[in-house]
């Protein structure tokens, strides 16, 4: 998932807008890689938890609901924290919160309790949100202002790399341990023991992530005083909400909500969708590894899209890729076998330019209020909590994953309409 290429919630850079600390860039790139990967790893643990706790799709989608609700609840408090303690210390706070979330998987596994897993994911996501508050403006500061956009684009590539690599590795570590038994064959103490043993694979994976985060946090702490003259503008907690009254921005914020929701909903269903006999009949681990194609397509598509936008207006291109996503959903749900499976995975390619293009179109005429607009749009990422949950509910009520994809298709239809509406520059 792409991140908004602007400062969040009114957080600003140093007084000079530039910090001569190129040694920090590598670690900021590492932050983008880690929180991008952690977000896409949800697509792997959803089918694992669904089997362990014999969940329906609505219950399984609570993973995404708890994760993305952090954007709604933590975004503004996180920005205030960063303003109070500074970028580097704020990054450490976010990283430590991410570590805590990873470590909470231990009691969740030992108690074999789904609610504890959801709480651990919310804590983990809260740390991710705080780190995102820091990362975008910080990478813009670490170099000459003239090259800030290229640095942020390069950092986004690390984010995409994380979303591609983590599901592949996670599928091997987490889904590869599934036993020959299944949870619905057990009950009582035997079921609890099975859940504890099988969820250990999740614990091991997130303990590895926690160790990597600890190293990054220690390095960031060593450089906690590296940013001299750092300043932040004061803003109210409701800064930017009045912008929703502007049609171009309000429509754009809605589309961010719908886009993130559609992208996450499809990613969350990929494993179970590809396992269906009429699609590709893949075992769970093999299906999980193909999630990397979905997110990898988004990474490749960004490079293609950036070139195409030299000749095609962003609004028209947004409308075109949204239409492409709808066509791929229709192809996937009306065919069988490899065509059906790979059509769904190819939607990642259509998703590639959506977030940054919607963002830029929505904020095109905001001028000095771009930071406030960015904060609102990042709160709109909460769509990743709502749309997947609703998609899961449709799957449960209809008994068909294919029919549940109607909701993401409707989201893309609205996005396509916005691209056509905003095809001309804001006046």
C-alpha positions as CSV (number, residue, x, y, z in Angstrom):
1,X,0.0,0.0,0.0
2,X,1.4,3.4,-1.0
3,X,1.7,6.1,1.6
4,X,0.7,9.7,1.3
5,X,3.7,11.7,0.0
6,X,3.1,14.7,2.3
7,X,3.6,15.6,5.9
8,X,0.8,14.2,8.1
9,X,-1.4,16.2,10.4
10,X,0.5,19.4,10.2
11,X,3.9,18.0,11.1
12,X,6.7,20.0,9.5
13,X,10.4,19.7,8.9
14,X,13.3,21.6,10.4
15,X,13.7,25.3,10.2
16,X,15.8,25.1,7.1
17,X,13.8,22.3,5.4
18,X,17.0,20.3,5.0
19,X,19.2,18.3,7.3
20,X,22.7,17.2,6.3
21,X,22.4,13.7,7.7
22,X,22.6,11.3,4.7
23,X,23.6,8.5,7.0
24,X,20.0,8.4,8.2
25,X,18.5,7.6,4.8
26,X,19.3,3.9,4.9
27,X,17.4,3.5,8.2
28,X,14.4,5.5,6.9
29,X,14.4,3.2,3.9
30,X,14.4,0.3,6.3
31,X,11.4,1.8,8.1
32,X,9.4,1.9,4.8
33,X,10.4,-1.7,4.1
34,X,9.4,-3.0,7.5
35,X,6.0,-1.3,7.9
36,X,5.1,-2.1,4.3
37,X,5.9,-5.7,4.9
38,X,4.1,-5.9,8.2
39,X,0.9,-4.6,6.6
40,X,0.9,-7.2,3.8
41,X,1.7,-10.0,6.2
42,X,-1.9,-9.7,7.4
43,X,-2.9,-11.5,4.2
44,X,-0.9,-14.5,5.3
45,X,-2.1,-14.8,8.9
46,X,-5.8,-14.3,8.0
47,X,-6.1,-17.9,6.5
48,X,-4.0,-19.3,9.3
49,X,-6.2,-17.8,12.1
50,X,-9.3,-18.6,10.1
51,X,-8.5,-22.3,10.3
52,X,-7.2,-22.3,13.8
53,X,-10.2,-20.6,15.3
54,X,-12.8,-22.0,12.8
55,X,-13.8,-18.5,11.8
56,X,-16.2,-17.4,9.1
57,X,-15.0,-14.7,6.7
58,X,-16.5,-11.8,8.6
59,X,-14.7,-12.9,11.8
60,X,-11.4,-13.5,9.9
61,X,-11.6,-9.9,8.5
62,X,-11.5,-8.6,12.0
63,X,-7.7,-8.9,11.5
64,X,-7.8,-6.0,9.0
65,X,-10.4,-4.2,11.0
66,X,-8.3,-4.0,14.1
67,X,-5.1,-3.2,12.1
68,X,-6.5,-0.4,10.1
69,X,-8.6,1.1,12.9
70,X,-5.3,2.3,14.3
71,X,-5.2,4.8,11.4
72,X,-8.4,6.3,12.6
73,X,-7.6,6.4,16.3
74,X,-3.8,6.9,16.4
75,X,-3.1,9.2,13.5
76,X,-3.8,12.5,15.2
77,X,-2.4,11.5,18.7
78,X,0.6,10.1,17.0
79,X,1.3,13.3,15.1
80,X,1.0,15.3,18.4
81,X,3.5,12.9,20.0
82,X,6.0,13.5,17.2
83,X,5.6,17.2,17.5
84,X,6.3,17.0,21.3
85,X,9.3,14.7,21.3
86,X,10.7,15.2,17.7
87,X,11.1,13.0,14.7
88,X,13.9,10.7,16.0
89,X,12.4,10.1,19.4
90,X,9.0,9.8,17.9
91,X,10.3,7.1,15.5
92,X,11.7,5.2,18.5
93,X,8.4,5.4,20.3
94,X,6.6,4.0,17.3
95,X,9.2,1.2,16.8
96,X,9.0,0.2,20.5
97,X,5.2,0.1,20.2
98,X,5.6,-2.2,17.1
99,X,7.9,-4.4,19.1
100,X,5.3,-4.6,21.9
101,X,2.7,-5.6,19.4
102,X,4.9,-8.4,18.1
103,X,5.7,-9.7,21.6
104,X,2.0,-9.8,22.5
105,X,1.7,-12.6,20.0
106,X,3.3,-14.8,22.7
107,X,0.5,-14.6,25.3
108,X,-2.1,-14.7,22.4
109,X,-0.6,-18.0,21.3
110,X,-0.2,-19.5,24.8
111,X,-3.8,-18.6,25.7
112,X,-5.1,-19.7,22.2
113,X,-7.3,-16.7,22.2
114,X,-8.3,-14.9,18.9
115,X,-9.2,-11.7,20.8
116,X,-5.6,-11.4,22.0
117,X,-4.3,-11.8,18.5
118,X,-6.5,-9.0,17.4
119,X,-5.3,-6.8,20.3
120,X,-1.7,-7.5,19.4
121,X,-2.4,-6.5,15.8
122,X,-3.9,-3.2,16.9
123,X,-0.9,-2.4,19.1
124,X,1.4,-3.3,16.3
125,X,-0.5,-1.1,13.8
126,X,-0.5,1.8,16.3
127,X,3.3,1.7,16.2
128,X,3.2,1.5,12.4
129,X,1.1,4.6,12.2
130,X,3.4,6.6,14.4
131,X,6.4,5.5,12.4
132,X,4.6,6.6,9.2
133,X,4.0,10.0,10.7
134,X,7.7,10.3,11.0
135,X,9.0,8.6,7.9
136,X,7.4,10.7,5.1
137,X,8.5,14.2,6.2
138,X,11.9,12.9,7.5
139,X,12.9,11.4,4.2
140,X,12.0,14.7,2.6
141,X,14.3,16.5,5.0
142,X,17.3,14.2,4.5
143,X,18.8,15.9,1.4
144,X,18.4,18.9,-0.9
145,X,14.8,20.2,-1.2
146,X,15.1,19.9,-5.0
147,X,15.5,16.1,-4.8
148,X,12.9,15.5,-2.1
149,X,10.3,14.0,-4.5
150,X,12.8,11.5,-5.9
151,X,13.9,10.4,-2.4
152,X,10.3,9.8,-1.4
153,X,9.6,7.9,-4.6
154,X,12.7,5.7,-3.9
155,X,11.5,5.2,-0.3
156,X,8.1,4.1,-1.6
157,X,9.9,1.4,-3.7
158,X,11.2,0.0,-0.4
159,X,7.7,0.0,0.9
160,X,6.5,-2.0,-2.1
161,X,9.5,-4.3,-1.8
162,X,8.4,-5.1,1.7
163,X,4.8,-5.8,0.7
164,X,6.2,-8.2,-1.9
165,X,8.8,-10.1,0.1
166,X,7.0,-10.5,3.5
167,X,4.1,-12.5,2.2
168,X,6.4,-14.9,0.3
169,X,8.6,-15.5,3.4
170,X,5.6,-15.5,5.7
171,X,3.8,-18.1,3.7
172,X,6.8,-20.5,4.0
173,X,7.2,-19.8,7.8
174,X,3.6,-19.5,8.9
175,X,1.4,-21.5,6.5
176,X,4.0,-24.2,5.9
177,X,3.4,-25.5,9.4
178,X,-0.2,-26.4,9.0
179,X,-0.9,-29.9,10.5
180,X,-2.7,-32.7,8.9
181,X,-5.5,-32.2,11.4
182,X,-7.8,-29.2,11.4
183,X,-9.3,-27.3,14.2
184,X,-12.9,-28.3,13.4
185,X,-12.0,-31.9,14.1
186,X,-11.0,-31.2,17.7
187,X,-12.6,-29.9,20.9
188,X,-11.7,-29.1,24.5
189,X,-8.1,-29.3,25.7
190,X,-7.0,-31.0,22.5
191,X,-8.3,-28.0,20.5
192,X,-6.5,-25.6,22.8
193,X,-3.3,-27.5,22.5
194,X,-3.6,-27.7,18.7
195,X,-4.1,-23.9,18.5
196,X,-1.2,-23.2,20.8
197,X,1.1,-25.5,18.8
198,X,0.1,-24.3,15.4
199,X,0.1,-20.6,16.3
200,X,3.7,-20.9,17.4
201,X,4.6,-20.4,13.7
202,X,3.0,-17.0,13.8
203,X,4.8,-16.2,17.1
204,X,8.2,-17.2,15.6
205,X,7.6,-15.0,12.6
206,X,6.7,-11.9,14.6
207,X,9.6,-12.5,17.1
208,X,11.9,-12.3,14.1
209,X,10.3,-9.0,13.1
210,X,10.6,-7.8,16.7
211,X,14.3,-8.5,16.7
212,X,14.8,-6.6,13.5
213,X,12.8,-3.7,14.8
214,X,14.9,-3.6,18.0
215,X,18.1,-3.2,15.9
216,X,16.6,-0.3,14.0
217,X,15.2,1.3,17.1
218,X,18.7,1.2,18.8
219,X,20.3,2.8,15.7
220,X,17.7,5.5,15.6
221,X,18.1,6.2,19.3
222,X,21.9,6.7,18.7
223,X,21.0,9.5,16.3
224,X,18.2,11.0,18.4
225,X,20.0,14.4,18.6
226,X,21.1,14.4,14.9
227,X,18.3,16.8,13.8
228,X,19.3,20.3,14.8
229,X,16.8,23.1,14.7
230,X,13.8,20.9,14.3
231,X,10.5,22.8,14.5
232,X,6.8,21.9,14.2
233,X,3.8,24.0,13.5
234,X,0.9,23.9,16.0
235,X,-2.4,22.7,14.7
236,X,-5.7,21.8,16.3
237,X,-6.8,18.2,16.6
238,X,-9.5,18.8,14.0
239,X,-7.2,20.5,11.5
240,X,-8.2,19.7,7.9
241,X,-11.7,18.3,8.4
242,X,-13.2,21.5,6.9
243,X,-11.5,20.6,3.6
244,X,-14.0,17.8,3.2
245,X,-16.5,20.4,2.2
246,X,-14.5,21.0,-1.0
247,X,-15.9,18.6,-3.6
248,X,-12.6,17.7,-5.3
249,X,-10.9,17.0,-1.9
250,X,-13.9,15.4,-0.2
251,X,-14.5,13.1,-3.2
252,X,-10.8,12.2,-3.2
253,X,-10.8,11.4,0.5
254,X,-13.7,9.0,-0.1
255,X,-11.8,7.4,-2.9
256,X,-8.8,6.8,-0.7
257,X,-11.2,5.1,1.8
258,X,-12.6,2.9,-1.0
259,X,-9.3,2.2,-2.7
260,X,-7.5,1.0,0.5
261,X,-10.5,-1.0,1.4
262,X,-10.7,-2.7,-2.0
263,X,-7.0,-3.4,-2.2
264,X,-6.9,-4.9,1.3
265,X,-10.1,-6.9,0.9
266,X,-8.8,-8.6,-2.3
267,X,-5.4,-9.2,-0.7
268,X,-7.0,-10.7,2.3
269,X,-9.1,-13.2,0.3
270,X,-6.4,-14.3,-2.2
271,X,-5.3,-17.4,-0.3
272,X,-8.8,-18.8,0.3
273,X,-9.8,-17.8,-3.3
274,X,-6.9,-19.6,-4.9
275,X,-7.5,-22.7,-2.8
276,X,-11.0,-23.1,-4.2
277,X,-11.4,-26.3,-6.4
278,X,-12.9,-24.3,-9.3
279,X,-10.0,-21.7,-9.3
280,X,-6.5,-23.2,-8.8
281,X,-7.1,-25.8,-6.0
282,X,-3.7,-24.8,-4.4
283,X,-2.6,-25.9,-1.0
284,X,-2.5,-23.1,1.5
285,X,1.3,-22.4,1.5
286,X,1.4,-22.3,-2.3
287,X,-1.5,-19.9,-2.5
288,X,0.1,-17.7,0.2
289,X,3.3,-17.4,-1.9
290,X,1.3,-16.0,-4.8
291,X,0.3,-13.0,-2.7
292,X,3.7,-11.6,-3.6
293,X,2.5,-11.4,-7.2
294,X,-0.4,-9.2,-6.2
295,X,1.8,-6.7,-4.3
296,X,4.7,-7.1,-6.7
297,X,2.4,-6.1,-9.5
298,X,1.7,-2.8,-7.6
299,X,5.4,-2.2,-7.4
300,X,6.0,-2.8,-11.1
301,X,2.9,-0.8,-12.0
302,X,4.3,2.3,-10.3
303,X,7.2,2.5,-12.7
304,X,5.0,1.9,-15.7
305,X,2.4,4.4,-14.5
306,X,5.0,7.1,-13.9
307,X,6.1,6.8,-17.5
308,X,2.5,6.7,-18.9
309,X,1.6,9.8,-17.0
310,X,4.0,11.8,-19.1
311,X,1.6,11.4,-22.0
312,X,-1.8,10.8,-20.3
313,X,-3.5,13.0,-17.7
314,X,-3.5,11.5,-14.2
315,X,-7.3,11.6,-14.0
316,X,-7.8,9.7,-17.3
317,X,-5.2,7.1,-16.3
318,X,-6.9,6.6,-12.9
319,X,-10.2,6.1,-14.6
320,X,-8.6,3.6,-17.0
321,X,-6.9,1.5,-14.4
322,X,-10.1,1.5,-12.2
323,X,-12.0,0.1,-15.3
324,X,-9.2,-2.4,-15.7
325,X,-9.6,-3.6,-12.2
326,X,-13.3,-4.1,-12.7
327,X,-12.7,-6.0,-15.9
328,X,-10.2,-8.3,-14.1
329,X,-12.7,-9.0,-11.3
330,X,-15.4,-9.9,-13.9
331,X,-12.9,-12.2,-15.7
332,X,-11.9,-13.8,-12.5
333,X,-15.4,-14.5,-11.3
334,X,-16.7,-15.7,-14.6
335,X,-13.8,-18.2,-15.5
336,X,-12.1,-21.1,-13.8
337,X,-8.6,-22.4,-13.3
338,X,-5.4,-20.4,-13.8
339,X,-7.2,-17.7,-15.7
340,X,-9.5,-17.0,-12.8
341,X,-6.6,-17.0,-10.3
342,X,-4.2,-14.9,-12.2
343,X,-6.8,-12.4,-13.2
344,X,-7.4,-11.7,-9.5
345,X,-3.7,-11.4,-8.9
346,X,-3.3,-9.0,-11.8
347,X,-5.5,-6.4,-10.0
348,X,-2.3,-5.5,-8.1
349,X,-1.0,-4.0,-11.4
350,X,-4.1,-1.9,-11.7
351,X,-3.8,-0.7,-8.0
352,X,-0.3,0.6,-8.5
353,X,-0.9,4.2,-9.3
354,X,-4.2,4.7,-7.5
355,X,-3.2,5.9,-4.1
356,X,-0.6,8.6,-5.1
357,X,-2.8,9.7,-8.1
358,X,-6.0,10.1,-6.0
359,X,-3.9,11.9,-3.4
360,X,-2.3,14.3,-5.8
361,X,-5.6,15.0,-7.5
362,X,-7.4,15.7,-4.2
363,X,-4.7,18.0,-2.9
364,X,-4.0,19.8,-6.2
365,X,-5.5,23.1,-5.1
366,X,-4.8,23.0,-1.4
367,X,-1.6,25.1,-1.4
368,X,-0.4,25.8,2.2
369,X,-3.1,23.5,3.5
370,X,-1.6,20.4,1.8
371,X,-0.3,19.1,5.2
372,X,-3.8,19.3,6.7
373,X,-5.2,17.5,3.7
374,X,-2.6,14.8,4.0
375,X,-3.6,14.2,7.6
376,X,-7.3,13.7,6.6
377,X,-6.4,11.4,3.7
378,X,-4.2,9.2,6.0
379,X,-7.2,8.9,8.3
380,X,-9.2,7.8,5.3
381,X,-6.9,4.7,5.2
382,X,-9.5,3.5,7.8
383,X,-11.2,2.1,4.7
384,X,-8.9,-0.9,5.1
385,X,-10.8,-1.8,8.2
386,X,-14.4,-1.3,6.9
387,X,-14.5,-2.6,3.3
388,X,-12.7,-6.0,4.0
389,X,-15.1,-6.6,6.9
390,X,-18.1,-5.9,4.7
391,X,-16.6,-8.1,1.9
392,X,-16.3,-10.9,4.4
393,X,-19.9,-10.5,5.5
394,X,-21.1,-10.8,1.9
395,X,-19.0,-14.0,1.4
396,X,-20.6,-15.5,4.5
397,X,-24.1,-14.5,3.6
398,X,-23.8,-15.7,-0.1
399,X,-21.4,-18.6,0.5
400,X,-19.4,-17.4,-2.5
401,X,-16.1,-15.6,-2.5
402,X,-16.6,-14.5,-6.1
403,X,-19.9,-12.7,-5.3
404,X,-18.1,-10.9,-2.4
405,X,-15.8,-9.3,-4.9
406,X,-18.8,-7.2,-6.1
407,X,-18.0,-4.8,-3.3
408,X,-14.4,-4.1,-4.3
409,X,-15.7,-3.7,-7.9
410,X,-18.1,-1.1,-6.8
411,X,-15.3,0.7,-5.0
412,X,-13.3,0.8,-8.2
413,X,-16.3,2.1,-10.1
414,X,-16.5,5.1,-7.8
415,X,-12.7,5.6,-8.1
416,X,-13.0,5.5,-11.9
417,X,-15.7,8.2,-11.7
418,X,-13.4,10.4,-9.6
419,X,-10.6,10.0,-12.2
420,X,-13.0,11.3,-14.9
421,X,-14.3,14.0,-12.7
422,X,-10.8,15.3,-11.8
423,X,-9.2,14.8,-15.2
424,X,-8.7,18.5,-15.6
425,X,-6.5,20.6,-13.3
426,X,-8.2,22.2,-10.3
427,X,-9.1,25.8,-10.9
